[in-house]
Amino acid sequence: MSELNPQQYEAVFHRKGPLLVLAGAGSGKTRVITERIAALVERDVPLDAITAVTFTNKAAREMRQRLTARLGDQSKKLRICTFHALGLSMLREYAGLAGRKPNVSVFAGSEQRSALRSVLQDMRLPADIKQIDAMLGRISKLKSGLAVADDPGLQMVRDRYDKLLARMNAVDFDDLLILPIQMLQKDTSMLALWRERCRYMLVDEYQDSSRVQYDFIRLLVPPDGNLTVVGDDDQSIYGWRGAEISNLFRLDEDYPGLTVIRMEENYRSTGAILHTANALIGNNSQRMGKQLRANLGQGKPLRIWETATPEDEAGRVAADIVARHATSKSKWDDFCILYRASYQSRPLELALRERGAPYHVSGGISFFERTEVRDVLAWLRLIANADDDLAFLRAVTRPRRGLGDKALGALGLFAQECQLSLLDTCFRDDFVHKRAPVFTVFANLIVELEHCFLHGEADDAFDTLLADSGIETMLEAEADDEKELNFRMANVHELRRWWMLHAEKGGKLDAFIQRLTLFTDKDGDESGDAVRLMTVHAAKGLEFDHVYIVGMEEGSFPHKNAVEEQRMEEERRLMYVAMTRARFYLTLSHARKKRRFGQVEIQSPSPFLGELGDVHVQWVDKEPESEASMEESESHMAAMRKALGLVN
């Protein structure tokens, strides 16, 4: 406690009533929220009366790990989760209020698309992937209250989509918040119970909250309640997916006794980096106001590079990283390259590969989108929820059982007429079809596997699934070589390992499936010792000794769409987030021209570069005799001498 600064101390030991902690980048936000929870526990607040909510599973895990180190085993009883996980726990406990069973499936990604494709095809509407994604976006906005239901056709599609999900005992991610809100409004006993469970509610990264999430919070915590929200208006960068910075400004209206504490002492970045970041963000008008102060000293000025093309830019960045790695004690994962859009990684990957630098691109193919993982998950989902028709359709055809579209179509038509799930239809004696015995054998296998998972050993159940389903044999047949087979089986065994960890704690299969559905690839994105390449959005919450921000051209950063849609302030916040990822060294780079559709286009530097001030910025190529320019040349020469064995 003696290491807390005055603002941190005030936030940790705030006694009663609503609290807003405006925590600037690198100001110790995570420590404050975990210490506040620990302080509540040590004040004998019941563990079941504390609920901490954040936005990613990774953040929730880190918070729990810190509290375990601080409080020991009692931290396991604390409710620490994401918004969607909180909604799912309510939905499972009060499933009947939402017309569901407790073993509800959560559809996301491919499952959502398949469900909507079925609806659109039944309505004889276009069902290509673009149409489906666009329609899902419109339905999501309808559910979240971001759009008005003024299109009867859209409303009809939404109604049929919702009915299909209900029939399959499923929900989508929007439902994980919308349905609990409706349930809380409908059932006063449920509301009273959950208000007691949220008697002390803490919300991390509050600036990322949507309108629905804010409505959820307001239901759970009354105006005079003990709500603690921690966030930073200058780091609100998710407006494109529904986050509303206005939620910060609405707090003092809905919670009249709100206490506001500003945490402005930064423990991450040097003074030079913070001075320029402050200068940049000061151009925004929609902010509550903070001025970060450095705890690390002044540090080196920012470097700004100008190159001819994106390829030259990539080569210069890669060469500088290799040189700094060779001449300093920095590890590869101390370096990070940030860009506004994912396509900008391509020349950077090539440049790093040519120089032998290991790298990792965050946000590659999701583990959960890999074919073999989706195959096994389909079987597990069907075993856990017999009403999940989408899981049935994948499992019954992976591996194939001689069932074509006609056989599946006949089964689906019969199921629809009888108002049954596809799995239940397989047991109907009056389903007459030449492939009916195949369906019956498959359905009996699912029942046997369900018994294994309910009553058998966890490892035996999973291994029986792989063997009896034919998945192992199918993967062997599909793999081009042993290397590919080993890679695909390693993914399956990783899924098995997660199941075993879950089962060893007494967890059931339905809870395992629901947990995995809430898990995102970013939560498990590990790179090892390698240079990190990522979009600025993906970098939020991270920090690196050396940061390079490339593509600093008008139309790239700020992105032209954001400029056209008058979202400049959010783009500036995004730039602020990018800059404050750097601890000691920050380099910004732009190219004079690029090739687009076979034509060479001249590019102007980003207007953000002109908002950084002149005091702590060095335009290296305009000041060839500058300290930054000479240091860059010397580090490159030193790296060459070392590579040639001219130095020890």
ABEGO torsion letter per residue (X at the ends): XAABBAAAAAAAABABEBBBBBBBBGAGAAAAAAAAAAAAAAAGBBAAABBBBBABAAAAAAAAAAAAAAAEAAAAABBBBBAAAAAAAAAAAAAAAAGBBAABBBBBEAAAAAAAAAAAAAAGBBABAAAAAAAAAAAAAAAAGABBBABAAAAAAAAAAAAAAAAAGBBBAAAAAAAAAAAAAABAAAAAAAAAAAABBBBBGAAABBAAAAAAAAAABBAABBBBBBBBAAABAAAAAGBBAAAAAAAAAABAABBBBBBABBAABBAAAAAAAAAAAAABABBAEBBBBBAAEAEBBBBBBBBABAAAAAAAAAAAAAAAAAABABBAAABBBBBABAAAAAAAAAAAAAAGBBBBBBGBBBAAABAAAAAAAAAAAAAABAABAAAAAAAAAOBBAGBBAAAAAAAAAAAAAAGBBAAAAAABAABBBAAAAAAAAAAAAAAAAAAAAAABBAAAAAAAAAAAAGAAAAAAAABABAAAAAAAAAAAAAAAAAAAAAAAAGBBAAAAAAAAAABBAAAABBAEBBBBBBBAAAABGBBBABBBBBGBBBGAOBBAAAAAAGAAAAAAAAAAAAAAABAABBBBBBBABBBBGGBBBBBBBBAAAAAAEAAABBBAAABAABAAAAAAAAAAAAAAAAAAGABX
